[in-house]
């Protein structure tokens, strides 16, 4: 039986010494490079260094190690192709039957503080991806391993059957191609961000890594999983949250939590956001978190049942005591006091998510991607707020300074409510929200129906212009004193006239906030 060879060249050396020892016991000869070779030699494993195989030293500061015909011919030769095997014999080349390789830590390197571009470039692996792709291409004849978690399974099969099945080789090849594809996507995205100002390029590569499998997707008959973007997003976000207790997050928990987190980023004051079915049902800023919770909850006392609540300051005992009385799926905060954790600990299923720096200045940037069958939509994140200097007062009645401050709060809120959306605020708290409707007048009717007496004396905000005066009539009948909306309808004059007839103030912000 012809001797088998394994080429081992890994940056992540976890488990590699034990794996190489076991391969040697199975009669497989080891070829290795650089630091891997040194570690294996130190462990007493007999190896052949790559330079002995190729006749060339590792050179150019280790930029060139395995890039050689002797190496790649040994990997790529088809064992059942006579001409391939004749060529190897003619040139004295041995077949390589195992390639064990993982790559320079580019992803970790770019996350290091104050890293130089020269260091980043030196952590672009060239030989490694080439080895992996060659072995994966010739998976019928070569076993390719790219992560330590694969070692024990392969050893178990080799010891039991002496050979790896074609189906298992195919699975390893898929993982290998995925490994190099993700590596290249991270490199591409990093340098695109560094060296160009492209936001929506012609060719867009992005990559993700699974955080967890879900019990199911939106519904029990759908499979689901949660993936995080790679490289990791620097700002606080749902994929960076640390779960302190409770059941695993569900698919819908993640969607709702993302909505709550992105909404609360609008506010620097102490704020509470309550979300149900991926849209806010209560938002309030106050002097303390307990009051912010109470004001947000008062917006709609029915919808928070089974909802998500998010705070942008450390959650203490007094808030925990009150929240304990309600059924909530997830509670999110930058930090939880020990006493708060003790109180919540009595509700084992309640999910607590800690998200550091949620209350401090957050640098929001990047794009958001939404999927549909056969493709994706990509757009800049909606992180802009219209400049209040450009707001236009379009009615005879003028808003007070206090009204304008409430409008500013309302605009921050309306951005995160599903369209068509309207909401009503007093000071810095919502008193009614109507969203996700096919007509603006329906959204206004729902909100005023829910808000009842609380609508009187409130400020109304709309995410887009009023196509007709009907929503204004509904709102003013319920008692609003002022409205802020983008403007821009062909019936703006009619809408302004309605506001004048009702003797309320109206401001055009000039900026639409659709959220589909």
LINSUL-V144442 format. One line per field, one symbol per residue. ss: DSSP state (h for helix, s for strand, l for the rest). A space follows every 50 residues. Layout:
ss=???
This chain:
ss=llllsssssllllllhhhhhhhhhhlllsssslhhhhhhhhhllllsssh hhhhllllsllllsllllhhhhhhhhlllllhhhhhhhhhlllllllsss sllllhhhhhllllllhhhhhhllllhhhhhhhhhhhlllllsssllhhh hhhhhhhhhhhllllhhhhhhhhhhhhhhhhhhhhhhhhhhhhhhlllll llllllssssssslllllllllllsssssslllllllhhhlsssslllll hhhhhhhhhhhhhhllllllssssssllssssssslllhhhhhhhhhhll llllllssssslllslhhhhhhhllllssssssllslhhhhhhhllllll ssssllllllllllllssssssllsssssslllllllhhhlsslllllll hhhhhhhhhhhhhhlllllllsssssllsssssslllllhhhhhhhhhhh hhhhhlllsssslllllllhhhhhhhhhlllssssllllllhhhhhhhhh hlllssssllllllll
